């Protein structure tokens, strides 16, 4: 497994209900040091969300605008982020375990030391984003898209990548060899230095207009 920094989370987190941590007049929701079980964040109307040093289980975030969110040292387990807007968010030392991120938007987002494990990111979009030490493990990114992203020490291990798009996103030193895809959209120049399996390489030959017989 690629080395990434794990979330720094204290052992004695306080168990609370989300409703007890939020007031209707609050403009910012800032949580630090909590263990939340089945919180429905869609009931919260704030301008910014800041989560630090937390574990959140089975949380509901779907369709929320979490642009400019600050997520640091957080473990999300079984949470639903479908169609969430995480544009311009800062995500560091965060784990998404068995989470649904269907159609999630990461535009101008900073992701560092982040793990997506057994997560569903189909149709998600990363645009003008920077990913440093990000690990996708046994996750599905079918029809996901990376537009003009900077990838550094990013790994896809045993992921489903069919119909994924890498547009103006160089894949130098990116390892796709253990993942599965029948079709991938990427320019030849962006493939330079990418690691693929022999079988995948044969499939990518078609991008050069070469027919294998």
N, C-alpha and C positions, 0 to 999 in steps of 0.2 A: 504493500500500500504506500502511495506517495505520502511523504511527510507533510502534514499540515498541523497547525496549532489547534488544539482542541479548545472548546469553550472553557473559560475559567469560571466555574460556578461553585459557590459555597455549598457545603454539605447540609447545612441546617436551614434550608429555604422555608419561608413562612407560607403556609397554605392559606389562601384567601379566595373569596369570591370576587369576580371582576366588579360587580356592582358596588362593592364596598371600597373600591379603589378609584372610583371615578365620580365626579360631580358634574351635573349638567352644564354648569357655567365654565368648566375647564376648557381652555384652548389647546392645551398640550396634555397628552396622557404619557406620564413617565413612570415606569415600573422598574424597581430594582430589588432583587432578592426574593422573588416570589415563585411558588409552585402553583400553577393554575390548572384546574381540571375542567374540561369542557366549557371554557369561556366563549361567549358569543360577542366578539369584538364588533360585529356589525351594528350593535346597539349603541356604540360609542360614536359621538359626533364631535370630533376635534380636528384641529388643523395639522397636528403632527403627533406621531407616535414614537416614543423612545422606550426601548426595552433593553434592560441590562441584567445580566446575572440571573436569568430566569429559566424555568422549565415550563413549557406550555404543552398540555396534552389535549388532543381532540378539539383544538380551538377552531372557531369558525371566523374566517376573514373574507370569504368570497365576495367579489364585486366591490371591495373597498378601495378607496383612494389612499394609498399609503406612500404617496410621493414624498420625498424628503425624510422618510423614516430613518431612524438610527437604531440598528439592531446589533448589539455587541454582547458576546458571551451568552448566547441563548440556544436552547435545544427545543426544537419544535418536533413533537411526536404525533403523527396521525392528524395533522392539521389540514384545513382546506383553504388554499390560497387561490382558488380558481378565479380567473379574470381580475385579479388584483393588480392595481397600478403601483409598482415599486420603482417608478422613475426617480432618478436622482437620490435614491436611497443609499445609505452606507451600511454594508452588511459585513461584519467581521467576527471571526471565530463563532460561526453559527452552524448548526446542524439541522437539516431538514430530513427527518427520518420517517419514511412511509407517509409522506405528505403528498397532497394533490395540488399541483401548480399548473393546472390546465389553462392555457391562454394567458398566463401571467406576463406582465410587461416589465422588462428591466431596461429602461432607457436612461442613458447617462448614469448608470448605477455602478457603484464601486463594490466589488465582492473580493474579500480576502480571507484565506483560511476557512473556506466554506465547504461543507459536505452535503451533497444530495444523495441520500441512501434509500434505495427502493422507492424513489419518488416518481411521480408522473408529471412530466413537463411538456407533454404534447402541445403543439401550437403556441408554445411560449416564445417570446421575442426578446432578444438581447440586442440593443442598438446603442452604438457609441459608448459602450460600457467597457470597463476594465476588470478583468478577472485574473487574480494572482493567487496561486495555490488553491485552486478550486477543484474538487474531486467529485465526479459524477459516478456513482457506484450502483450497478444493477438498477439503473433508472431508465425511463422511457422518454426520449426526446423526439418522437416522431413528428415530422412537419414543424419542428422548432426552427428558429432562424436567428443567426448571428450576423448583424450588419455593422461593419466598420468597428469591430471590437478588437481589443488588445488582449491576447491570451498569453499568460506566462505561468508555466508549471500547472497547466490544466490537464486533467486526465479523465478519460472516459473508459471505465472498466465494465465490461459485460453489459453495455447499454444497448437499447434499441434506438437506432439512429436513422431509420428509413425516411427518405424524403427530407432530411435535414438540409438547411441552407447555410453556407458560410460565404457571405458576400463582402468582399474587401476585408476579409479577416484571415490573415496569414496563419497557417497551421504548422509552422516550423516547431519541431520538437513535441508536437501533440501526438499522442498514441491512440489510434483508433483500432488497433489490431485485434483486440478482444471483443469488440462490439459488433453488432449485426446491422447491416443495411443492404438493400438491393439497389437503392437509388440515392444519390447524394448530389446536391447542387453546390459546386465550388469551381472557381476558376483555376486553370492549370498553374498559374503563377503562385496561387495561395497554397497549393499542395506541396510546394518545395520543402523538404525536411520533415514532412509528416510521416509517421510510422504506421504502416498498414500491413495486413497479412497478404500472403501470396494470392489467395482467392480474391481478396478485395482489390488488389492491384490489377488483376485481370478485368474486373468490372470497371475500374477507373480508366482503363485504356480507351474506352469509348469516348471519354471527354476530349481526347486528342483526335477524334475522328478516325480512329483505327478500328478495323473490324477483325476480331480474333476468329479464325476458322480451324 
